Each structure stands twice: as structure tokens, then as C-alpha cells.
Amino acid sequence: MVGMRSKRSIALLAVLLVMVAGSGCGKKETVKVGIEQNFRPFTYMENGDKKGFEVDLWQAIAQKADMKYELVPMEHGELIKSVKSGAVDLAIAGMTVSNARKNNFEYSSPYFQTGLVVLTSTDNGVIKGKEDLAQKVVATKNGSTAFNYAGEIQGAKIRSYSNVADVYNELKNNTVDAAIFDERNAHDFLQDKAQGQVKMVGETFNKERYAVVGKKRNKYIGKVNQGIESISKDGTYETMYAKWFGAKPDKMPDKIKKEMEYEMQHETVKGR
């Protein structure tokens, strides 16, 4: 009788375990994804709605990867802090792949290539590119790669702001000589709000690639990479790119990735 009871207990326990396991099936984790509130045309808020190229891009990636998610808008300065603290699982908001961050964070495959540009007032005939910024007051966004680059310009007087809108306002008000920031965001500003008071000078410089970022050993990055690959192959990426930038992409994500990997390998060999 003892043996029979023991067998029945084991059988009952097995059934309960199956039921518990089954109750968790079908429930997807909600992935919290940080986006920036004011980084047109990539991620931004408009009348309470989340918009931008990267918002559309993420929605397509998540659909392909079968991921449930919540977009969490925040200021630029909070994005990396929120990923690091675990307040969000991932961030997508013009996050440049950076060797300096690779020890603490993990990047997806890159999906966008851009660069930095110099802006100045329309009537400024002295500043014609980044070579003319020594001894000039240069505005940029705090914590951005543009801020890091500007800080290396010898003699330049850097003023940084948490919001890029403040950078552009300073430029329009002639309280700074120039600004350095992302090329696509600068184009959006020139078309939408510059009112003819600001111009872009010189060439695009400091090649940058955007990727989704998470903490090291992030369990979602693999799915994100699969999603990026899928939307690149089925035409979704090209359609979204044309919607937001008015033309087909010069480079697809797979080519951006290959070029970035080649350059990193070349830098490693060169540094030995």
C-alpha cells in the first residue's frame, strides 16, 4: 500500500508540474524598449503618439521576432542609464555603435549609417566646415557622439545641451557660432524649423552606425538580429526608409554590418 501511495503521489506531482508549466505557455514577456522623445525623424513624440523611422522599424522587427513590447519615451540622457539599470531591456534611438561602450553593453547588427555635420547661421561666411571651428563657440547635445567629437576640436568652446532643440535655438538666436550633430536630424531641422536662418556647411564626417543596444548577454539581441535580417530581405526595410527619407537606402543593413566588421578588424590589426 505504501508503494502504491508513493506512486500515486509521484504521478500527482508530475501532473501538477505539467499544469504549472502549461499555465506559463503562451504568455510572452513584455520587452521594455527605450526611445527618445525628441530625435526626429528617428524617434519622437507628437500629440502623444510615438513616431519615427526607428519606431516603425522596431514594430516590424518585433513582429518578425514575435516579441511583445512596450515603447518607453525618455530624454536622451536617460536611455543608457535605463539600459544599464534594467529599467528598460533595450533602447532604439540613434544609438551609435561605440567601442567605448562595448565592455558594458551589447549591440544588435547595425541597421542605419549616418554621420555628423556642421551647422551655422545663414549669414556666417567664416565657418565653411569643421576645420574652421577652432576658437568658435560650438553647441551640441550632451552625451552624444557629436559631443565627444566636438570635445576633440582644439580651441573650440563647447556648450552642450540635454535637448537638441536647445542646440538649434541657440544657433538661430546667434548665441553660438556653430553646432555639430547627426546629419539626418539636422536635415529634418533645416526643412521643418530653421526658417532660413541656418545652413549646413562642409561635408558629412565621422561615419556612425545605429543599432539596438542592451546589457551584456542580453537575451533579446539574437531575436532582434533575426528580425533585422528578415525585414531587410522581404522589402520592409526599403519601404520604411523611403517613407522617412524620400529615397531608397544607399546601403542595406547587411552591407553596413560587413563594412563595420571589416573596419573593426582593420583597426585591431593596425593597433597590434
CORKA-V475338 format. One record per residue. N is the residue number from 1. RES is the residue in one small letter. SS is DSSP state (helix for helix, strand for strand, loop for the rest). PHI is phi in whole degrees, 0 to 359 (999 if undefined). D_CENTER is the distance of its C-alpha to the mean C-alpha in Angstrom with 1 decimal. Layout:
N|RES|SS|PHI|D_CENTER  N|RES|SS|PHI|D_CENTER
//
This chain:
1|m|loop|999|65.7  2|v|helix|298|63.4  3|g|helix|297|61.9  4|m|helix|296|61.4  5|r|helix|297|59.8  6|s|helix|298|57.4  7|k|helix|295|56.5  8|r|helix|294|55.9  9|s|helix|296|53.7  10|i|helix|296|51.6  11|a|helix|296|51.4  12|l|helix|296|50.4  13|l|helix|298|47.7  14|a|helix|298|46.3  15|v|helix|297|46.3  16|l|helix|298|44.5  17|l|helix|298|41.8  18|v|helix|296|41.2  19|m|helix|293|41.1  20|v|helix|296|38.6  21|a|helix|296|36.4  22|g|helix|294|36.8  23|s|helix|294|35.9  24|g|helix|274|32.4  25|c|loop|293|32.0  26|g|loop|88|30.0  27|k|loop|270|28.1  28|k|loop|267|24.3  29|e|loop|290|22.2  30|t|strand|271|19.8  31|v|strand|275|16.3  32|k|strand|272|14.6  33|v|strand|238|10.9  34|g|strand|282|9.4  35|i|strand|231|7.9  36|e|strand|270|8.7  37|q|loop|285|12.2  38|n|strand|215|12.4  39|f|strand|224|9.8  40|r|loop|294|11.8  41|p|loop|265|11.7  42|f|loop|275|8.2  43|t|strand|219|8.8  44|y|strand|196|12.1  45|m|strand|253|15.4  46|e|strand|217|18.6  47|n|loop|53|21.9  48|g|loop|83|20.5  49|d|strand|262|18.5  50|k|strand|270|14.8  51|k|strand|225|13.9  52|g|loop|129|11.6  53|f|helix|302|10.6  54|e|helix|287|7.7  55|v|helix|294|10.4  56|d|helix|298|12.9  57|l|helix|299|11.0  58|w|helix|297|10.6  59|q|helix|302|14.2  60|a|helix|289|15.4  61|i|helix|299|13.9  62|a|helix|297|15.4  63|q|helix|295|18.7  64|k|helix|294|19.1  65|a|helix|273|18.5  66|d|loop|56|20.7  67|m|loop|247|18.5  68|k|strand|274|19.3  69|y|strand|213|16.5  70|e|strand|225|16.1  71|l|strand|276|13.2  72|v|strand|242|13.4  73|p|strand|288|12.7  74|m|strand|199|12.8  75|e|loop|289|12.8  76|h|helix|305|10.1  77|g|helix|296|12.6  78|e|helix|269|13.0  79|l|helix|298|9.6  80|i|helix|296|10.4  81|k|helix|300|14.0  82|s|helix|290|13.7  83|v|helix|294|12.3  84|k|helix|297|15.0  85|s|helix|278|17.7  86|g|loop|90|17.0  87|a|loop|298|16.8  88|v|loop|232|13.8  89|d|loop|276|13.6  90|l|strand|217|9.9  91|a|strand|221|6.6  92|i|loop|223|4.1  93|a|loop|188|3.2  94|g|loop|61|2.7  95|m|loop|276|3.0  96|t|strand|286|6.2  97|v|loop|297|8.7  98|s|loop|229|11.4  99|n|helix|298|15.0  100|a|helix|295|15.6  101|r|helix|263|13.4  102|k|loop|293|14.5  103|n|loop|288|17.7  104|n|loop|249|16.2  105|f|strand|228|13.0  106|e|strand|240|12.5  107|y|strand|252|9.9  108|s|loop|283|10.3  109|s|loop|298|11.5  110|p|loop|292|9.4  111|y|loop|233|9.4  112|f|strand|205|9.0  113|q|strand|241|10.9  114|t|strand|213|11.4  115|g|strand|195|13.2  116|l|strand|255|14.7  117|v|strand|222|17.7  118|v|strand|253|20.6  119|l|strand|242|21.9  120|t|strand|210|25.3  121|s|strand|291|28.0  122|t|loop|302|29.8  123|d|loop|269|33.1  124|n|loop|275|31.9  125|g|loop|258|33.7  126|v|loop|270|33.2  127|i|loop|273|29.4  128|k|loop|241|28.8  129|g|loop|170|25.8  130|k|helix|294|24.2  131|e|helix|289|27.6  132|d|helix|257|29.2  133|l|loop|265|27.1  134|a|loop|298|29.5  135|q|loop|67|31.3  136|k|loop|255|29.1  137|v|strand|273|27.2  138|v|strand|242|23.5  139|a|strand|263|21.0  140|t|strand|200|17.3  141|k|strand|266|14.6  142|n|loop|297|15.3  143|g|loop|80|13.2  144|s|loop|268|11.0  145|t|helix|293|11.7  146|a|helix|296|13.9  147|f|helix|297|15.8  148|n|helix|297|16.4  149|y|helix|293|17.7  150|a|helix|301|19.8  151|g|loop|295|21.4  152|e|loop|266|22.8  153|i|loop|281|24.6  154|q|loop|297|28.2  155|g|loop|88|30.0  156|a|loop|286|27.1  157|k|strand|256|27.1  158|i|strand|265|23.6  159|r|strand|240|22.9  160|s|strand|246|19.5  161|y|strand|227|18.5  162|s|loop|285|16.2  163|n|loop|239|15.6  164|v|helix|295|15.1  165|a|helix|299|17.9  166|d|helix|292|20.2  167|v|helix|300|19.4  168|y|helix|291|20.5  169|n|helix|295|23.4  170|e|helix|299|24.7  171|l|helix|292|24.7  172|k|helix|295|26.5  173|n|loop|274|29.0  174|n|loop|60|29.7  175|t|loop|268|29.2  176|v|loop|227|27.0  177|d|loop|276|27.7  178|a|strand|203|24.2  179|a|strand|221|20.5  180|i|strand|236|17.7  181|f|strand|197|14.2  182|d|strand|301|11.7  183|e|helix|300|14.0  184|r|helix|291|12.8  185|n|helix|295|12.5  186|a|helix|296|15.9  187|h|helix|300|17.4  188|d|helix|299|16.7  189|f|helix|296|18.4  190|l|helix|298|21.3  191|q|helix|283|22.0  192|d|helix|257|21.8  193|k|loop|225|22.8  194|a|loop|288|24.1  195|q|loop|54|27.6  196|g|loop|74|28.6  197|q|loop|270|28.5  198|v|strand|229|25.6  199|k|strand|226|25.2  200|m|strand|262|22.9  201|v|strand|232|24.8  202|g|strand|73|24.7  203|e|strand|257|22.5  204|t|strand|293|18.8  205|f|strand|222|18.3  206|n|strand|57|16.2  207|k|strand|310|14.5  208|e|strand|226|10.7  209|r|strand|238|8.8  210|y|strand|263|5.2  211|a|loop|210|5.5  212|v|loop|283|5.8  213|v|strand|240|7.4  214|g|strand|213|10.9  215|k|strand|291|14.2  216|k|loop|304|16.5  217|r|loop|58|18.5  218|n|loop|290|16.2  219|k|loop|282|18.3  220|y|loop|261|15.6  221|i|helix|301|13.7  222|g|helix|300|16.8  223|k|helix|294|16.8  224|v|helix|299|13.2  225|n|helix|298|14.3  226|q|helix|297|17.4  227|g|helix|295|15.7  228|i|helix|299|13.7  229|e|helix|297|17.0  230|s|helix|294|19.0  231|i|helix|288|17.3  232|s|helix|286|17.4  233|k|helix|276|21.1  234|d|loop|265|22.3  235|g|loop|93|21.2  236|t|helix|298|18.6  237|y|helix|300|15.7  238|e|helix|299|18.1  239|t|helix|297|19.2  240|m|helix|295|15.9  241|y|helix|300|15.1  242|a|helix|297|18.6  243|k|helix|300|18.4  244|w|helix|267|15.6  245|f|helix|238|16.5  246|g|loop|75|20.1  247|a|loop|200|20.6  248|k|loop|288|20.0  249|p|loop|294|17.3  250|d|loop|293|18.7  251|k|loop|223|17.2  252|m|loop|277|16.4  253|p|helix|308|13.9  254|d|helix|296|17.0  255|k|helix|288|18.1  256|i|helix|301|14.8  257|k|helix|296|15.1  258|k|helix|297|18.8  259|e|helix|295|18.5  260|m|helix|295|16.0  261|e|helix|296|18.3  262|y|helix|297|21.3  263|e|helix|296|20.2  264|m|helix|294|19.4  265|q|helix|296|22.9  266|h|helix|296|24.5  267|e|helix|296|23.2  268|t|helix|295|24.6  269|v|helix|296|27.9  270|k|helix|297|28.2  271|g|helix|279|27.7  272|r|loop|285|30.5
//
